[in-house]
Every structure is written in structure tokens, then in C-alpha cells.
Amino acid sequence: MDTNSPIVHKTRTQVVVEVLRERILSGDIEAGKPLRQSALASELNVSRIPIREALLQLEAEGLVKFEAHKGATAAALSSEQVCELFELRALIETDLLAKSIVNMNSIDIEQARAILTKLEESFSHANSSNLWSELNTEFHTSLYKAANRPNTMEVVQNLNSNCDRYIRLHLLRKGGIPKAEQQHQQLLALCEAKDVEGACALLKEHILGSAQDLIELVDAHNHSSS
């Protein structure tokens, strides 16, 4: 019985993470709103332990912040943060892609294509931005793994974690899905053709174009909330 407890506990925490994440991303929980652990525990019918663990995970994702004497609050969206994070992504990921393409083989391409198929299928499922984001990140990182740069990949993964809420927001709010589908297919084709220059140019356009959409979206959101 005891050996099963951690699994049950982890599952409960993850359910809380997913519920709160979707509510913050959808705007149901507004930026700056206090996240009272006792109230959330009562509402979600769980103890305060999974609530606390969920809030810590969401803090790592940039969706929640902890402040002295205030506790946890939903983090505000920041166009400055979008600009910095996505510019870093464009710099690091294009360099990583260039190093990866020269080492790619047919197995790497097919693995990336299989992930892309799953991603495109997930777009048809309502209320599944969590799955979209995970598969989007998985597709991008599948294109970089042949570079054999584990430390750089770790940096990319951290950047993607910090970008996660913005990526979901872009897909949900800015009509980002059709554009993302088209660019992903083009990017994979360029990688398969070993067109390093073309693939890197498209990846940069893909990342910075998303950033520009998000800056407009975040500025409009913050203006309407002020």
C-alpha cells in the first residue's frame, strides 16, 4: 500500500497543476490575484500539500510568483520578458539547428515527422494547450538533438519552460496554429534537404514572428486590465 502512495500523491499534484495552469493561461485567474492555498485546497477537494507543490511547479514555469507577506499570486504577462526570452531562443536554437542538420539521418527525420504528426493531431482537440505545448517543444528539440550539445540543450529546455505560457497563449489567442503547422512542415522539409541556411532563416522567422505576435497580445491584455 505504501509503495503506491507516492504515485497517487504525484498524480493528485499533477491534476492540481493542470487545473491551475489552464485557469491562469485562460485568464480565469487574473494576474496579481492571490492564490490562497486553503481556499484552493477546499475548492479542489485536496489537502494543502499538493496545492503547495503545484504552486512551486507553476512558479518554475513562470505562471506564479511568491512574495514576502503576500504569498503566491498569478504572475503578470510581460512584453519585455517575451522579447528577451524569444531573442535568446532565436540566437541559441538557430545555432543548435545548424550544428544538428549536418549530422541528421533518415531516422532523425522520421522521428521528428512522427512527433509533428502527433502535434498536428493535438491541435484538433479542444482545451489541450498543455499537450500542444509539450509536443511543440518535443518537435523543436527533436531537430536539435543530432548536434550532440547536451549543455546547450539544457539551456534550450530551460528557456522553453520559461516561454511555455507565452507559447500556449500564442496558439490559443493569435491564430497561431495554422501558421505554426505550415512553418513546422517547411522547417522539417528544409532539414531533410540539409538546407542549413534556409532552415535557420525559417526558424528565426518562426521564433521572432511568434514573439512579435505575443508582444502585441500582451500589451493589449495589460492595457485592458489597467
N, C-alpha and C positions, 0 to 999 in steps of 0.2 A: 504493500500500500504506500509506504513511504517513498519508494522509488518512483512512483507515478506523480507524487505531489509537485515536484519542480516543473513537470511537463504541463500539468493543469494550471499551475501558477503562471507560467510563462504565457500560456495561451490566453489567460484572462487579461494579463497585462497588454498583450498584443491587440486584443479586441478593444481595450480602452484607448490605446494609441491610435488605432484606425478610426474610431469614432470621433475622438477629439481632433485628429488631423483633418478629417473631412469637414468638420464643423468650422475649423479655423480657416481652411482654404476656401470654403464656400461663402465665408463672411457671416455665417450664423453666429459665430463668436467673434465679436469685433476687436480690432487692435486696441490694446490697452485695457481690455476688460479683465478684471481679476478672475483667476481660476481657483476658486475655493475648494480645497481638497475634500473637506467634509461634505459640502453640497454635491460635488461631483460623485463622490462615493455613494451617497444616498440616491442620487438620480440614476446612476448606472448599476445600482444594486451590487456593489463590490466593496471590499474593505479599502482603507486608505493606502495600503501598501502598493497594490497595482496602480493606483492613481498617482502616487508619488513617483513610481518607476516610469510610468508613461510620460509624465511631465518632464522628467530628466531626459528621456529619449527625444521628446519633442524639442527640448532645449538644444540638444545636439544637432537637430535638423534646422534650427533657426526659427522655429514656429512659436516658441515660448521663451520668455526670459524671466529670470529670478532677480528680484531687487530686495535690498535690505528693508525691513519693516513693511514691505508690500506683498511679499510672496511671489507667486507665479502670475504672469499676465500674458495674454496673447501678444506676440511681437508685432510691431508695425512693419509695413512694407516700406522699402527704401529704394528709390531710384538710383541713389549713389551706390548702394550695395550691388544692385543689378549691374551697373556699369563696371564696377571693379571686378566682380566675380566672372562676368562673361568675357571681359577683355583678357583676364588671366586664362580662362578656358581656351579662348581663341589662340593665344600665344603657345600654350603648352600642348594642346591637343593637336594642332596642325603639325608641330614639330614631331610629336609622337607618331602621328599618322604617316608622315614622310618616312620615318625610320621603319615603320611596320610594313608598308606596302612592298618594299624591296624584298622582304622575307616571306610574304604571304604565299600560301599554296592553295590548291583547289579545296582542300579540307577546311581551311580557314574561311574561305569564301562561302562554302556551303553552310558552315556553322552560323556565320553572320546572316545568311539568307534565311535560315530556319528561324532565327530569333526575330528577324524583320517580319516574317510571316505571322508569327505569334503577336507581335506588336500591332500590326495592321488589323488582325482579327480582334484584338482587345479594344480598338477604337470604336467598334460597333456595340460594345457593352456599356450601357448607361451606368453612371456612378462608380466608375472603376478607375479613377485617376491615379490611385495608388499603383494599380497594375500597369497602367500606361507608363508611369514614371520609371518603374523598376525595369520594364522591358526596353524603354528608350535608353536608359543608362547601360543596360546589358548589351544592346546593339552597338552603341558607340564604343564601349570598351572592348568588344569582340574585334573591332577593327584595329585596335591598338596593341593587342597582346603579342603579335609577332615581332614587335620592336624589342621585346625582351628587356624592358626597362622597369623592373618591379618598383623601384623607389618613385619614379615618375608616375607610374600607375597609381600608387598610393596617394600622391598629391592630387591626381585627377579625381580619384574616388572621394576624397575629402571635399574638393570643390563641388562635385556633383551633389554631395549631401547638403551642402550649403545652398546650392541652386535649386534643390528639389521643389520647394514650394513655388518658386517662380516658374519652373518648367511646367508644373501642373496647372498653374494659373494661366499660362500662355495657351496650353492645349484646351483648357476649359472656356476661356473668355475671348480669345482673339482670333478664332477661326484657324488656330494653328495646326489642326490635324491634317487637312488636305495638303497644306504647304509642306508639313513635315514628311508626310508619306511620299510626296514627289521628290523631295530633296534626298531622303534616305535611299530611295531606289537609284537615283542618279549617282549618289555617293558610292554605293556598292558597285555599280557598273564601272565607275572610274577606277576603283580599287582593283576590280577584276582585270581591267585593261592595263593595270600598273601605270596609270597616268598620275604620277605623283603631283605634278604641278596643278592639274585640273582638280584632283581630289582635294588637295589642301586649300585651293581657292574656294571651292564649293563649301567645304567645312567651315572656313572662316566666315563666309557669307551666311551660312546656316546659323552659326552661333551668334554673330553680331546682329543679324536681322531679327532673331528672337529677342535679343537684348533691347533693340530699339522699340519693338512692339511692347515689350514689358515696361519700359520706361514711360511710355505714353499711358499705358494702362494703370501703372502705379500712381503716376502724377494725377490722373483723373480720379482715381479712387481716393487718394489723400485729399484732393481739393473738395470732393463731395462730402468727405467726412469732417472737414474743418468748419 
